[in-house]
Amino acid sequence: MKKFRNFIDGKHVDAASGDTLDIINPATGKVYATSPNSKQADIDAAMAAAQRGFETWKDRKSTRLNSSHQIISYAVFCLKKK
């Protein structure tokens, strides 16, 4: 069974509470994966990590083209991980 996790501060993590939700295939009615049941603590952690990342990133001398290339490269990486 597939287990999804939150991606916070560069790491895949479970929900802070440890709670999960079953993801059900509507065609079969069977559980095929679990997902973190994220709550406010997880949102706060993600927002804090994003703010720290922004503070680091905003001072970089990066062009829009370079930034878009990085995003596309990451998307390709994620697609290959499936």
N, C-alpha and C positions, 0 to 999 in steps of 0.2 A: 504494500500500500504506500502511496506517495505521501510524504509529509512536507507541507509547506512551512516556511519560517519567515519571520520578519527580517528585513535587511536594514540594520541600524548601525551606524558608525562603522561601516565597512565590514560588518560581521553578520552572519545569519544567526538569529537568536529566536528562542521561543518567547511567547508572551510572558511578561513579568509574573503574572499570576499562575502560569503553567496551564491555564485553561485552553482547551482546543474545541474546534467545531468540526463536525463531520461534513464532508462534501459528498453529496449524493449524485450519482449519475441518474439523470431523469429518465433515461431510456430503460434502465434496469432496476432502478430503485435501490441499488446497492451503494454502500460507501466505497469510494475509490481513493479518497485522500482525507487528510486532516489539515486544518489550518489553525494558526494561533487565534485565539479569541482575544484580540488586542483591546485594551482599555486605555483610560486616560494616561496611566503611567507609561505605556508604550508610546503613545502619541507624544508625550512630553520628552521622552528619551530621543525619539526620532527628530523632533523639532530642535532640540538642543544640539544634536549631532549635525543637523543641517546648518544651523547658525554657525557652529564652529567651522564647518567646511566652507561656508560662504566667507567668513572672515579671512580664511587662508587664501581662498580662490580670488577674492576681489582685488587683491594686491598684485596678482600675476599680470605680466605683460603678455596677454593672450589675445590673439585676434579672433573675430567671430568665426572665421574659417577654421582655425585651429580648434576652437571649442566644438564646432559642429562635427569636425573629424573625430574628436575624442568621443562624442556621444554616439556617432555611428559605429565606431570601433567597439564601444561597450555593448551596443545592441547586437552586433555580430557575435561577440563573445557570448552573450547571454543565449542567443539562438543556438549556438553550437553546444551549449551545456545541456540542452533539453534531452 
